[in-house]
Amino acid sequence: MKLATAGKFAAMGILAMAMAGCSSWDNMSHRQKSTVTGAGLGGVAGAVVTGGGVLGTVGGAAIGGVIGDQVGKNR
């Protein structure tokens, strides 16, 4: 399997995990919702920037989650 294909599967996996986290969306605080949203968007952005690279996808999700957490705490 090519590395680019593995990166696409990683991006889809992260997106699936983020969406699974949304199954209990109604019971989540605003900060938790911001974290999940940030991680999902960061993972997709990291995958796009690195051309589907696994490290870029995971790194983008991690950074997006931290940013979303910090933005959500101010509300």
Backbone as XML, in Angstrom:
<?xml version="1.0"?>
<chain id="A" units="angstrom">
  <residue number="1" name="MET">
    <atom name="N" x="0.851" y="-1.166" z="0.000"/>
    <atom name="CA" x="0.000" y="0.000" z="0.000"/>
    <atom name="C" x="0.902" y="1.236" z="0.000"/>
  </residue>
  <residue number="2" name="LYS">
    <atom name="N" x="0.565" y="2.171" z="-0.848"/>
    <atom name="CA" x="1.341" y="3.397" z="-0.915"/>
    <atom name="C" x="1.127" y="4.233" z="0.344"/>
  </residue>
  <residue number="3" name="LEU">
    <atom name="N" x="2.103" y="5.065" z="0.637"/>
    <atom name="CA" x="2.014" y="5.915" z="1.824"/>
    <atom name="C" x="0.856" y="6.899" z="1.701"/>
  </residue>
  <residue number="4" name="ALA">
    <atom name="N" x="0.615" y="7.415" z="0.488"/>
    <atom name="CA" x="-0.479" y="8.366" z="0.299"/>
    <atom name="C" x="-1.827" y="7.704" z="0.580"/>
  </residue>
  <residue number="5" name="THR">
    <atom name="N" x="-1.965" y="6.444" z="0.181"/>
    <atom name="CA" x="-3.208" y="5.724" z="0.443"/>
    <atom name="C" x="-3.396" y="5.512" z="1.939"/>
  </residue>
  <residue number="6" name="ALA">
    <atom name="N" x="-2.313" y="5.195" z="2.631"/>
    <atom name="CA" x="-2.387" y="5.016" z="4.087"/>
    <atom name="C" x="-2.791" y="6.319" z="4.757"/>
  </residue>
  <residue number="7" name="GLY">
    <atom name="N" x="-2.296" y="7.438" z="4.257"/>
    <atom name="CA" x="-2.658" y="8.741" z="4.805"/>
    <atom name="C" x="-4.132" y="9.046" z="4.624"/>
  </residue>
  <residue number="8" name="LYS">
    <atom name="N" x="-4.674" y="8.661" z="3.478"/>
    <atom name="CA" x="-6.098" y="8.891" z="3.246"/>
    <atom name="C" x="-6.943" y="8.042" z="4.193"/>
  </residue>
  <residue number="9" name="PHE">
    <atom name="N" x="-6.502" y="6.797" z="4.424"/>
    <atom name="CA" x="-7.231" y="5.955" z="5.370"/>
    <atom name="C" x="-7.126" y="6.526" z="6.781"/>
  </residue>
  <residue number="10" name="ALA">
    <atom name="N" x="-5.975" y="7.081" z="7.128"/>
    <atom name="CA" x="-5.815" y="7.692" z="8.451"/>
    <atom name="C" x="-6.731" y="8.898" z="8.590"/>
  </residue>
  <residue number="11" name="ALA">
    <atom name="N" x="-6.822" y="9.710" z="7.543"/>
    <atom name="CA" x="-7.696" y="10.881" z="7.585"/>
    <atom name="C" x="-9.149" y="10.469" z="7.738"/>
  </residue>
  <residue number="12" name="MET">
    <atom name="N" x="-9.544" y="9.417" z="7.014"/>
    <atom name="CA" x="-10.923" y="8.938" z="7.130"/>
    <atom name="C" x="-11.176" y="8.363" z="8.523"/>
  </residue>
  <residue number="13" name="GLY">
    <atom name="N" x="-10.179" y="7.708" z="9.103"/>
    <atom name="CA" x="-10.333" y="7.155" z="10.442"/>
    <atom name="C" x="-10.508" y="8.239" z="11.485"/>
  </residue>
  <residue number="14" name="ILE">
    <atom name="N" x="-9.713" y="9.281" z="11.368"/>
    <atom name="CA" x="-9.820" y="10.393" z="12.326"/>
    <atom name="C" x="-11.166" y="11.079" z="12.182"/>
  </residue>
  <residue number="15" name="LEU">
    <atom name="N" x="-11.595" y="11.266" z="10.944"/>
    <atom name="CA" x="-12.900" y="11.881" z="10.732"/>
    <atom name="C" x="-14.017" y="11.008" z="11.303"/>
  </residue>
  <residue number="16" name="ALA">
    <atom name="N" x="-13.887" y="9.695" z="11.126"/>
    <atom name="CA" x="-14.896" y="8.779" z="11.674"/>
    <atom name="C" x="-14.920" y="8.839" z="13.197"/>
  </residue>
  <residue number="17" name="MET">
    <atom name="N" x="-13.743" y="8.927" z="13.823"/>
    <atom name="CA" x="-13.693" y="9.025" z="15.283"/>
    <atom name="C" x="-14.312" y="10.333" z="15.754"/>
  </residue>
  <residue number="18" name="ALA">
    <atom name="N" x="-14.040" y="11.409" z="15.025"/>
    <atom name="CA" x="-14.615" y="12.697" z="15.402"/>
    <atom name="C" x="-16.136" y="12.669" z="15.280"/>
  </residue>
  <residue number="19" name="MET">
    <atom name="N" x="-16.632" y="12.023" z="14.232"/>
    <atom name="CA" x="-18.074" y="11.936" z="14.053"/>
    <atom name="C" x="-18.705" y="11.011" z="15.100"/>
  </residue>
  <residue number="20" name="ALA">
    <atom name="N" x="-18.000" y="9.967" z="15.491"/>
    <atom name="CA" x="-18.516" y="9.079" z="16.539"/>
    <atom name="C" x="-18.627" y="9.832" z="17.856"/>
  </residue>
  <residue number="21" name="GLY">
    <atom name="N" x="-17.711" y="10.756" z="18.085"/>
    <atom name="CA" x="-17.781" y="11.584" z="19.282"/>
    <atom name="C" x="-19.004" y="12.482" z="19.283"/>
  </residue>
  <residue number="22" name="CYS">
    <atom name="N" x="-19.537" y="12.744" z="18.111"/>
    <atom name="CA" x="-20.707" y="13.603" z="17.991"/>
    <atom name="C" x="-22.004" y="12.866" z="18.296"/>
  </residue>
  <residue number="23" name="SER">
    <atom name="N" x="-21.936" y="11.546" z="18.490"/>
    <atom name="CA" x="-23.156" y="10.799" z="18.777"/>
    <atom name="C" x="-23.757" y="11.214" z="20.114"/>
  </residue>
  <residue number="24" name="SER">
    <atom name="N" x="-22.951" y="11.724" z="21.006"/>
    <atom name="CA" x="-23.454" y="12.207" z="22.286"/>
    <atom name="C" x="-23.362" y="13.733" z="22.343"/>
  </residue>
  <residue number="25" name="TRP">
    <atom name="N" x="-23.526" y="14.354" z="21.203"/>
    <atom name="CA" x="-23.346" y="15.790" z="21.047"/>
    <atom name="C" x="-24.214" y="16.588" z="22.019"/>
  </residue>
  <residue number="26" name="ASP">
    <atom name="N" x="-25.430" y="16.153" z="22.272"/>
    <atom name="CA" x="-26.349" y="16.907" z="23.132"/>
    <atom name="C" x="-25.878" y="16.954" z="24.580"/>
  </residue>
  <residue number="27" name="ASN">
    <atom name="N" x="-25.123" y="15.955" z="25.007"/>
    <atom name="CA" x="-24.666" y="15.903" z="26.391"/>
    <atom name="C" x="-23.313" y="16.562" z="26.600"/>
  </residue>
  <residue number="28" name="MET">
    <atom name="N" x="-22.756" y="17.142" z="25.542"/>
    <atom name="CA" x="-21.417" y="17.718" z="25.642"/>
    <atom name="C" x="-21.489" y="19.202" z="25.980"/>
  </residue>
  <residue number="29" name="SER">
    <atom name="N" x="-20.461" y="19.678" z="26.683"/>
    <atom name="CA" x="-20.367" y="21.107" z="26.959"/>
    <atom name="C" x="-19.893" y="21.823" z="25.701"/>
  </residue>
  <residue number="30" name="HIS">
    <atom name="N" x="-19.987" y="23.126" z="25.723"/>
    <atom name="CA" x="-19.524" y="23.911" z="24.575"/>
    <atom name="C" x="-18.033" y="23.689" z="24.326"/>
  </residue>
  <residue number="31" name="ARG">
    <atom name="N" x="-17.280" y="23.592" z="25.390"/>
    <atom name="CA" x="-15.837" y="23.382" z="25.259"/>
    <atom name="C" x="-15.528" y="22.034" z="24.608"/>
  </residue>
  <residue number="32" name="GLN">
    <atom name="N" x="-16.250" y="20.998" z="24.979"/>
    <atom name="CA" x="-16.044" y="19.680" z="24.389"/>
    <atom name="C" x="-16.429" y="19.678" z="22.911"/>
  </residue>
  <residue number="33" name="LYS">
    <atom name="N" x="-17.511" y="20.349" z="22.576"/>
    <atom name="CA" x="-17.925" y="20.451" z="21.180"/>
    <atom name="C" x="-16.862" y="21.178" z="20.361"/>
  </residue>
  <residue number="34" name="SER">
    <atom name="N" x="-16.301" y="22.234" z="20.920"/>
    <atom name="CA" x="-15.250" y="22.981" z="20.224"/>
    <atom name="C" x="-14.016" y="22.123" z="20.011"/>
  </residue>
  <residue number="35" name="THR">
    <atom name="N" x="-13.672" y="21.301" z="20.989"/>
    <atom name="CA" x="-12.510" y="20.425" z="20.873"/>
    <atom name="C" x="-12.708" y="19.391" z="19.772"/>
  </residue>
  <residue number="36" name="VAL">
    <atom name="N" x="-13.873" y="18.757" z="19.740"/>
    <atom name="CA" x="-14.157" y="17.749" z="18.711"/>
    <atom name="C" x="-14.149" y="18.386" z="17.324"/>
  </residue>
  <residue number="37" name="THR">
    <atom name="N" x="-14.784" y="19.533" z="17.201"/>
    <atom name="CA" x="-14.834" y="20.216" z="15.918"/>
    <atom name="C" x="-13.440" y="20.626" z="15.461"/>
  </residue>
  <residue number="38" name="GLY">
    <atom name="N" x="-12.661" y="21.167" z="16.380"/>
    <atom name="CA" x="-11.293" y="21.571" z="16.043"/>
    <atom name="C" x="-10.429" y="20.399" z="15.624"/>
  </residue>
  <residue number="39" name="ALA">
    <atom name="N" x="-10.579" y="19.271" z="16.299"/>
    <atom name="CA" x="-9.797" y="18.088" z="15.945"/>
    <atom name="C" x="-10.180" y="17.574" z="14.556"/>
  </residue>
  <residue number="40" name="GLY">
    <atom name="N" x="-11.465" y="17.564" z="14.266"/>
    <atom name="CA" x="-11.914" y="17.114" z="12.950"/>
    <atom name="C" x="-11.414" y="18.016" z="11.838"/>
  </residue>
  <residue number="41" name="LEU">
    <atom name="N" x="-11.579" y="19.317" z="12.026"/>
    <atom name="CA" x="-11.128" y="20.262" z="11.008"/>
    <atom name="C" x="-9.606" y="20.269" z="10.883"/>
  </residue>
  <residue number="42" name="GLY">
    <atom name="N" x="-8.917" y="20.162" z="12.000"/>
    <atom name="CA" x="-7.462" y="20.123" z="11.975"/>
    <atom name="C" x="-6.931" y="18.883" z="11.283"/>
  </residue>
  <residue number="43" name="GLY">
    <atom name="N" x="-7.582" y="17.747" z="11.506"/>
    <atom name="CA" x="-7.170" y="16.513" z="10.845"/>
    <atom name="C" x="-7.337" y="16.592" z="9.340"/>
  </residue>
  <residue number="44" name="VAL">
    <atom name="N" x="-8.462" y="17.140" z="8.911"/>
    <atom name="CA" x="-8.692" y="17.299" z="7.472"/>
    <atom name="C" x="-7.693" y="18.294" z="6.882"/>
  </residue>
  <residue number="45" name="ALA">
    <atom name="N" x="-7.474" y="19.403" z="7.560"/>
    <atom name="CA" x="-6.518" y="20.401" z="7.065"/>
    <atom name="C" x="-5.104" y="19.833" z="7.008"/>
  </residue>
  <residue number="46" name="GLY">
    <atom name="N" x="-4.710" y="19.080" z="8.033"/>
    <atom name="CA" x="-3.388" y="18.464" z="8.038"/>
    <atom name="C" x="-3.218" y="17.468" z="6.909"/>
  </residue>
  <residue number="47" name="ALA">
    <atom name="N" x="-4.264" y="16.720" z="6.608"/>
    <atom name="CA" x="-4.216" y="15.762" z="5.501"/>
    <atom name="C" x="-4.095" y="16.475" z="4.169"/>
  </residue>
  <residue number="48" name="VAL">
    <atom name="N" x="-4.811" y="17.568" z="4.011"/>
    <atom name="CA" x="-4.759" y="18.320" z="2.758"/>
    <atom name="C" x="-3.384" y="18.949" z="2.567"/>
  </residue>
  <residue number="49" name="VAL">
    <atom name="N" x="-2.856" y="19.563" z="3.609"/>
    <atom name="CA" x="-1.566" y="20.251" z="3.503"/>
    <atom name="C" x="-0.432" y="19.277" z="3.210"/>
  </residue>
  <residue number="50" name="THR">
    <atom name="N" x="-0.460" y="18.113" z="3.815"/>
    <atom name="CA" x="0.631" y="17.153" z="3.630"/>
    <atom name="C" x="0.342" y="16.126" z="2.541"/>
  </residue>
  <residue number="51" name="GLY">
    <atom name="N" x="-0.725" y="16.305" z="1.799"/>
    <atom name="CA" x="-1.054" y="15.365" z="0.743"/>
    <atom name="C" x="-1.453" y="14.001" z="1.266"/>
  </residue>
  <residue number="52" name="GLY">
    <atom name="N" x="-2.110" y="13.947" z="2.405"/>
    <atom name="CA" x="-2.563" y="12.694" z="2.986"/>
    <atom name="C" x="-1.549" y="12.040" z="3.892"/>
  </residue>
  <residue number="53" name="GLY">
    <atom name="N" x="-0.537" y="12.781" z="4.318"/>
    <atom name="CA" x="0.472" y="12.229" z="5.218"/>
    <atom name="C" x="-0.105" y="11.903" z="6.583"/>
  </residue>
  <residue number="54" name="VAL">
    <atom name="N" x="0.304" y="10.762" z="7.113"/>
    <atom name="CA" x="-0.219" y="10.323" z="8.405"/>
    <atom name="C" x="0.170" y="11.297" z="9.513"/>
  </residue>
  <residue number="55" name="LEU">
    <atom name="N" x="1.427" y="11.685" z="9.555"/>
    <atom name="CA" x="1.868" y="12.599" z="10.611"/>
    <atom name="C" x="1.185" y="13.958" z="10.498"/>
  </residue>
  <residue number="56" name="GLY">
    <atom name="N" x="0.993" y="14.424" z="9.280"/>
    <atom name="CA" x="0.299" y="15.696" z="9.091"/>
    <atom name="C" x="-1.151" y="15.628" z="9.535"/>
  </residue>
  <residue number="57" name="THR">
    <atom name="N" x="-1.790" y="14.499" z="9.255"/>
    <atom name="CA" x="-3.191" y="14.322" z="9.639"/>
    <atom name="C" x="-3.336" y="14.257" z="11.157"/>
  </residue>
  <residue number="58" name="VAL">
    <atom name="N" x="-2.514" y="13.434" z="11.780"/>
    <atom name="CA" x="-2.580" y="13.293" z="13.237"/>
    <atom name="C" x="-2.151" y="14.594" z="13.924"/>
  </residue>
  <residue number="59" name="GLY">
    <atom name="N" x="-1.092" y="15.202" z="13.406"/>
    <atom name="CA" x="-0.637" y="16.470" z="13.982"/>
    <atom name="C" x="-1.680" y="17.558" z="13.846"/>
  </residue>
  <residue number="60" name="GLY">
    <atom name="N" x="-2.322" y="17.626" z="12.675"/>
    <atom name="CA" x="-3.380" y="18.618" z="12.471"/>
    <atom name="C" x="-4.550" y="18.401" z="13.408"/>
  </residue>
  <residue number="61" name="ALA">
    <atom name="N" x="-4.908" y="17.131" z="13.625"/>
    <atom name="CA" x="-6.003" y="16.831" z="14.549"/>
    <atom name="C" x="-5.645" y="17.233" z="15.979"/>
  </residue>
  <residue number="62" name="ALA">
    <atom name="N" x="-4.405" y="16.947" z="16.368"/>
    <atom name="CA" x="-3.973" y="17.298" z="17.726"/>
    <atom name="C" x="-3.957" y="18.816" z="17.921"/>
  </residue>
  <residue number="63" name="ILE">
    <atom name="N" x="-3.381" y="19.512" z="16.965"/>
    <atom name="CA" x="-3.309" y="20.973" z="17.075"/>
    <atom name="C" x="-4.708" y="21.586" z="17.010"/>
  </residue>
  <residue number="64" name="GLY">
    <atom name="N" x="-5.551" y="21.070" z="16.102"/>
    <atom name="CA" x="-6.923" y="21.570" z="16.007"/>
    <atom name="C" x="-7.716" y="21.325" z="17.276"/>
  </residue>
  <residue number="65" name="GLY">
    <atom name="N" x="-7.500" y="20.180" z="17.909"/>
    <atom name="CA" x="-8.183" y="19.887" z="19.165"/>
    <atom name="C" x="-7.775" y="20.833" z="20.278"/>
  </residue>
  <residue number="66" name="VAL">
    <atom name="N" x="-6.491" y="21.132" z="20.349"/>
    <atom name="CA" x="-6.007" y="22.075" z="21.373"/>
    <atom name="C" x="-6.567" y="23.469" z="21.128"/>
  </residue>
  <residue number="67" name="ILE">
    <atom name="N" x="-6.545" y="23.899" z="19.871"/>
    <atom name="CA" x="-7.074" y="25.232" z="19.554"/>
    <atom name="C" x="-8.567" y="25.283" z="19.862"/>
  </residue>
  <residue number="68" name="GLY">
    <atom name="N" x="-9.307" y="24.241" z="19.456"/>
    <atom name="CA" x="-10.739" y="24.206" z="19.741"/>
    <atom name="C" x="-11.025" y="24.226" z="21.225"/>
  </residue>
  <residue number="69" name="ASP">
    <atom name="N" x="-10.208" y="23.516" z="22.008"/>
    <atom name="CA" x="-10.371" y="23.502" z="23.462"/>
    <atom name="C" x="-10.169" y="24.894" z="24.046"/>
  </residue>
  <residue number="70" name="GLN">
    <atom name="N" x="-9.152" y="25.583" z="23.583"/>
    <atom name="CA" x="-8.857" y="26.913" z="24.110"/>
    <atom name="C" x="-9.915" y="27.927" z="23.703"/>
  </residue>
  <residue number="71" name="VAL">
    <atom name="N" x="-10.426" y="27.809" z="22.471"/>
    <atom name="CA" x="-11.478" y="28.720" z="22.024"/>
    <atom name="C" x="-12.758" y="28.442" z="22.812"/>
  </residue>
  <residue number="72" name="GLY">
    <atom name="N" x="-13.067" y="27.176" z="23.043"/>
    <atom name="CA" x="-14.282" y="26.809" z="23.759"/>
    <atom name="C" x="-14.286" y="27.181" z="25.219"/>
  </residue>
  <residue number="73" name="LYS">
    <atom name="N" x="-13.128" y="27.319" z="25.812"/>
    <atom name="CA" x="-13.080" y="27.634" z="27.251"/>
    <atom name="C" x="-13.441" y="29.090" z="27.524"/>
  </residue>
  <residue number="74" name="ASN">
    <atom name="N" x="-13.346" y="29.934" z="26.522"/>
    <atom name="CA" x="-13.652" y="31.354" z="26.708"/>
    <atom name="C" x="-15.137" y="31.656" z="26.639"/>
  </residue>
  <residue number="75" name="ARG">
    <atom name="N" x="-15.954" y="30.664" z="26.366"/>
    <atom name="CA" x="-17.399" y="30.898" z="26.271"/>
    <atom name="C" x="-18.089" y="30.513" z="27.535"/>
  </residue>
</chain>
